[in-house]
Amino acid sequence: MNTKLMDISFARKKAKDILCFQQTPFDVISFAKSFGFLVVLADVDTAVTIFNERTGKYAILYKELQDKYQTNQIIAHELGHIFLGHFKNGNLVKLGVCNEKGYDKIEEMADAFAEALLNA
């Protein structure tokens, strides 16, 4: 995997670069939809992103949590996977990560992206 795609500072910068085009107050669901992503309340653990090969679009399925910030964070985390290039051929790259440390790094980067996006 490209080392740039595994860099936390890259994740934070990517979020800030994307966010500079957004207006405040920031609404993560509207933000996701503005890129053509489907965002759907669903009966899932927390959130999952699915790529529809037929339409070529991503759908983020999420669970509404009591804490609105946590709900926004899990959606922003999924956006991190998309914007940081963690998907290949519609599948999350973590399926191809050869060890747990690599998987943890991908999740850490998505968290860093979400934090930067929500706290810019």
VEXNUZA-340531 format. One record per atom (N, C-alpha, C): residue number from 0; atom name; x, y, z. Coordinates in steps of 0.05 Angstrom, whole numbers. Example, Ala and Ser with C-alpha at 12.3 -4.5 7.8 and 13.67 -1.06 7.14 Angstrom:
2
- 0:N:264:-114:156
- 0:CA:246:-90:156
- 0:C:264:-66:156
- 1:N:257:-45:142
- 1:CA:273:-21:143
- 1:C:258:1:157
END
This chain:
120
- 0:N:17:-24:0
- 0:CA:0:0:0
- 0:C:18:25:0
- 1:N:9:45:-14
- 1:CA:23:70:-15
- 1:C:27:81:13
- 2:N:53:88:20
- 2:CA:58:98:47
- 2:C:44:124:53
- 3:N:40:140:32
- 3:CA:26:166:35
- 3:C:-3:161:45
- 4:N:-15:139:36
- 4:CA:-42:132:45
- 4:C:-42:122:73
- 5:N:-19:117:85
- 5:CA:-18:107:113
- 5:C:-8:128:132
- 6:N:-6:153:123
- 6:CA:5:175:139
- 6:C:-18:191:152
- 7:N:-16:194:179
- 7:CA:-37:208:194
- 7:C:-38:237:187
- 8:N:-15:250:183
- 8:CA:-15:279:176
- 8:C:-28:282:148
- 9:N:-24:263:130
- 9:CA:-37:264:104
- 9:C:-68:263:108
- 10:N:-77:246:126
- 10:CA:-106:244:131
- 10:C:-117:270:141
- 11:N:-103:283:160
- 11:CA:-113:308:171
- 11:C:-113:330:149
- 12:N:-92:331:133
- 12:CA:-90:351:112
- 12:C:-112:347:91
- 13:N:-117:322:84
- 13:CA:-138:316:64
- 13:C:-165:326:74
- 14:N:-171:321:100
- 14:CA:-196:331:111
- 14:C:-198:361:110
- 15:N:-177:375:117
- 15:CA:-177:404:117
- 15:C:-180:415:89
- 16:N:-166:402:69
- 16:CA:-168:411:42
- 16:C:-196:408:31
- 17:N:-209:386:38
- 17:CA:-237:382:29
- 17:C:-256:401:43
- 18:N:-251:405:68
- 18:CA:-269:422:84
- 18:C:-268:452:76
- 19:N:-246:461:65
- 19:CA:-244:489:58
- 19:C:-265:498:38
- 20:N:-277:479:24
- 20:CA:-298:486:5
- 20:C:-326:485:17
- 21:N:-328:479:43
- 21:CA:-354:476:56
- 21:C:-361:501:72
- 22:N:-387:505:76
- 22:CA:-396:527:91
- 22:C:-402:518:120
- 23:N:-403:537:138
- 23:CA:-409:531:166
- 23:C:-438:539:171
- 24:N:-453:527:189
- 24:CA:-443:505:206
- 24:C:-441:479:189
- 25:N:-423:462:198
- 25:CA:-416:438:183
- 25:C:-436:415:190
- 26:N:-448:404:169
- 26:CA:-467:382:172
- 26:C:-455:358:157
- 27:N:-446:338:171
- 27:CA:-431:316:158
- 27:C:-449:300:139
- 28:N:-474:298:144
- 28:CA:-492:283:126
- 28:C:-495:299:100
- 29:N:-501:324:102
- 29:CA:-503:341:78
- 29:C:-477:342:62
- 30:N:-455:343:77
- 30:CA:-428:342:65
- 30:C:-425:317:48
- 31:N:-431:294:60
- 31:CA:-428:268:46
- 31:C:-447:268:21
- 32:N:-471:277:24
- 32:CA:-490:277:2
- 32:C:-481:296:-20
- 33:N:-466:317:-13
- 33:CA:-457:336:-34
- 33:C:-437:323:-53
- 34:N:-425:301:-45
- 34:CA:-407:286:-62
- 34:C:-420:263:-76
- 35:N:-447:262:-72
- 35:CA:-462:241:-86
- 35:C:-464:215:-70
- 36:N:-455:215:-45
- 36:CA:-457:191:-29
- 36:C:-484:189:-17
- 37:N:-495:165:-16
- 37:CA:-520:159:-3
- 37:C:-514:155:27
- 38:N:-529:168:45
- 38:CA:-525:164:73
- 38:C:-552:156:85
- 39:N:-552:131:97
- 39:CA:-577:119:105
- 39:C:-576:109:134
- 40:N:-596:116:149
- 40:CA:-599:105:176
- 40:C:-607:76:173
- 41:N:-592:58:187
- 41:CA:-596:29:183
- 41:C:-591:14:209
- 42:N:-599:-10:210
- 42:CA:-595:-28:233
- 42:C:-568:-42:229
- 43:N:-546:-27:236
- 43:CA:-519:-37:234
- 43:C:-505:-32:261
- 44:N:-482:-44:265
- 44:CA:-468:-40:291
- 44:C:-463:-11:296
- 45:N:-448:2:279
- 45:CA:-443:31:281
- 45:C:-446:43:253
- 46:N:-429:35:235
- 46:CA:-430:45:207
- 46:C:-415:26:189
- 47:N:-423:26:164
- 47:CA:-410:10:144
- 47:C:-413:25:117
- 48:N:-393:23:100
- 48:CA:-394:35:74
- 48:C:-395:13:53
- 49:N:-413:17:34
- 49:CA:-417:-3:13
- 49:C:-413:12:-14
- 50:N:-400:-2:-32
- 50:CA:-397:9:-59
- 50:C:-415:-6:-78
- 51:N:-432:9:-92
- 51:CA:-451:-4:-111
- 51:C:-437:-4:-138
- 52:N:-429:-27:-147
- 52:CA:-415:-29:-173
- 52:C:-432:-20:-196
- 53:N:-458:-26:-194
- 53:CA:-476:-19:-216
- 53:C:-478:11:-220
- 54:N:-480:26:-198
- 54:CA:-483:55:-200
- 54:C:-456:70:-197
- 55:N:-436:56:-186
- 55:CA:-410:69:-182
- 55:C:-411:88:-159
- 56:N:-429:85:-140
- 56:CA:-432:103:-118
- 56:C:-429:89:-91
- 57:N:-420:105:-72
- 57:CA:-418:95:-44
- 57:C:-443:100:-28
- 58:N:-449:82:-10
- 58:CA:-471:86:9
- 58:C:-459:82:37
- 59:N:-465:101:55
- 59:CA:-457:98:82
- 59:C:-482:91:98
- 60:N:-482:68:110
- 60:CA:-504:59:128
- 60:C:-494:64:156
- 61:N:-511:78:172
- 61:CA:-502:84:199
- 61:C:-524:81:219
- 62:N:-516:77:244
- 62:CA:-534:75:267
- 62:C:-535:101:281
- 63:N:-559:111:286
- 63:CA:-562:136:302
- 63:C:-555:131:331
- 64:N:-536:145:341
- 64:CA:-528:142:369
- 64:C:-540:164:386
- 65:N:-541:161:412
- 65:CA:-553:181:429
- 65:C:-537:207:428
- 66:N:-511:205:425
- 66:CA:-493:228:424
- 66:C:-490:236:394
- 67:N:-500:259:387
- 67:CA:-499:269:359
- 67:C:-471:271:349
- 68:N:-452:279:366
- 68:CA:-424:281:358
- 68:C:-413:253:350
- 69:N:-420:233:365
- 69:CA:-411:206:359
- 69:C:-423:196:332
- 70:N:-448:203:328
- 70:CA:-460:195:302
- 70:C:-445:209:279
- 71:N:-440:235:282
- 71:CA:-425:249:262
- 71:C:-397:238:258
- 72:N:-385:229:281
- 72:CA:-358:219:279
- 72:C:-357:192:264
- 73:N:-377:175:268
- 73:CA:-376:149:253
- 73:C:-381:153:223
- 74:N:-397:173:216
- 74:CA:-402:179:188
- 74:C:-376:191:176
- 75:N:-364:210:191
- 75:CA:-339:223:181
- 75:C:-317:202:179
- 76:N:-316:182:197
- 76:CA:-296:161:196
- 76:C:-299:145:169
- 77:N:-324:139:162
- 77:CA:-329:125:137
- 77:C:-321:142:113
- 78:N:-327:168:115
- 78:CA:-318:186:93
- 78:C:-287:186:91
- 79:N:-274:184:114
- 79:CA:-245:182:114
- 79:C:-235:159:97
- 80:N:-248:135:101
- 80:CA:-240:112:85
- 80:C:-243:118:55
- 81:N:-264:131:48
- 81:CA:-269:137:19
- 81:C:-249:158:9
- 82:N:-246:181:22
- 82:CA:-229:202:12
- 82:C:-199:195:14
- 83:N:-192:178:32
- 83:CA:-164:171:35
- 83:C:-155:148:17
- 84:N:-174:139:1
- 84:CA:-167:118:-19
- 84:C:-165:90:-7
- 85:N:-179:85:15
- 85:CA:-178:59:28
- 85:C:-195:38:14
- 86:N:-208:46:-7
- 86:CA:-224:27:-22
- 86:C:-210:21:-49
- 87:N:-210:-4:-56
- 87:CA:-199:-12:-82
- 87:C:-219:-31:-95
- 88:N:-228:-24:-119
- 88:CA:-249:-39:-132
- 88:C:-274:-43:-115
- 89:N:-280:-22:-100
- 89:CA:-304:-22:-84
- 89:C:-302:-36:-57
- 90:N:-278:-48:-51
- 90:CA:-274:-62:-26
- 90:C:-254:-47:-9
- 91:N:-260:-47:17
- 91:CA:-241:-34:36
- 91:C:-215:-48:35
- 92:N:-194:-33:31
- 92:CA:-167:-44:28
- 92:C:-159:-62:52
- 93:N:-171:-57:75
- 93:CA:-164:-73:99
- 93:C:-166:-103:94
- 94:N:-183:-110:74
- 94:CA:-185:-138:68
- 94:C:-159:-149:56
- 95:N:-143:-131:45
- 95:CA:-118:-139:33
- 95:C:-93:-132:51
- 96:N:-98:-120:74
- 96:CA:-76:-114:92
- 96:C:-66:-140:104
- 97:N:-40:-144:103
- 97:CA:-29:-170:110
- 97:C:-26:-174:140
- 98:N:-30:-153:157
- 98:CA:-28:-158:186
- 98:C:-45:-139:201
- 99:N:-48:-144:226
- 99:CA:-66:-128:244
- 99:C:-55:-100:247
- 100:N:-29:-96:247
- 100:CA:-18:-70:249
- 100:C:-26:-52:226
- 101:N:-26:-63:202
- 101:CA:-34:-48:178
- 101:C:-64:-41:179
- 102:N:-80:-59:188
- 102:CA:-109:-54:192
- 102:C:-113:-32:212
- 103:N:-99:-33:235
- 103:CA:-102:-13:255
- 103:C:-94:15:245
- 104:N:-74:16:227
- 104:CA:-64:41:216
- 104:C:-86:53:198
- 105:N:-99:37:182
- 105:CA:-121:46:165
- 105:C:-143:58:182
- 106:N:-150:44:203
- 106:CA:-172:54:221
- 106:C:-163:80:235
- 107:N:-137:81:243
- 107:CA:-127:105:256
- 107:C:-128:129:237
- 108:N:-121:124:212
- 108:CA:-123:146:192
- 108:C:-151:156:188
- 109:N:-170:137:186
- 109:CA:-198:145:183
- 109:C:-208:161:207
- 110:N:-198:153:231
- 110:CA:-205:169:256
- 110:C:-193:197:255
- 111:N:-168:199:246
- 111:CA:-155:225:244
- 111:C:-169:243:224
- 112:N:-177:231:201
- 112:CA:-192:246:181
- 112:C:-218:257:194
- 113:N:-233:239:207
- 113:CA:-258:247:220
- 113:C:-255:269:240
- 114:N:-234:267:257
- 114:CA:-229:287:277
- 114:C:-223:314:264
- 115:N:-206:314:243
- 115:CA:-199:339:230
- 115:C:-223:351:216
- 116:N:-239:334:204
- 116:CA:-263:343:190
- 116:C:-283:356:209
- 117:N:-287:344:232
- 117:CA:-307:354:251
- 117:C:-298:376:269
- 118:N:-271:379:271
- 118:CA:-260:399:290
- 118:C:-244:421:276
- 119:N:-250:425:250
- 119:CA:-234:445:235
- 119:C:-243:473:243
END
